[in-house]
Amino acid sequence: MSTVTGTWCDRCGEAAAVGSHDGCAAARTLEPPRYCGHCRRRMKVQVLPVGWSAVCVEHGEIRG
């Protein structure tokens, strides 16, 4: 799963074009995104036994 979905890294919240996000990509295989990749807002994340959901107030919900 790619950690870079837009302008921002969805794990660390830093600019996607700056630096390597290999560590973020590795961590994202086991955990949900924490930041919206489009607007860099911190998302509300809920981890469930069957997966997770993350909600950005601007861009809506994603599930995994």
LINJO-V169039 format. One record per pair of residues at least 6 apart in sequence whose ideal C-beta (glycine too) atoms are under 6 Angstrom apart, sorted by sequence separation. I is the first residue (numbers start at 1). J is the second residue. D is the distance in whole Angstrom. If there is no record, write none. Layout:
BEGIN
I|J|D / I|J|D
END
This chain:
BEGIN
3|9|5 / 55|61|5 / 3|10|6 / 9|16|5 / 36|43|6 / 46|53|5 / 3|11|5 / 8|16|6 / 53|61|6 / 54|62|5 / 7|16|6 / 45|54|5 / 53|63|5 / 43|54|4 / 44|55|5 / 4|16|4 / 9|21|5 / 12|24|5 / 43|55|6 / 52|64|5 / 11|24|4 / 32|45|5 / 43|56|5 / 51|64|6 / 9|24|5 / 41|56|6 / 11|27|6 / 11|28|5 / 3|21|5 / 39|58|5 / 32|52|4 / 36|56|4 / 3|24|4 / 33|54|5 / 38|59|5 / 3|25|5 / 13|35|4 / 32|54|5 / 10|33|4 / 11|34|6 / 36|59|6 / 3|28|5 / 10|35|5 / 1|28|5 / 8|35|6 / 10|37|4 / 13|40|6 / 8|37|5 / 6|37|4 / 5|37|3 / 6|38|4 / 8|40|4
END
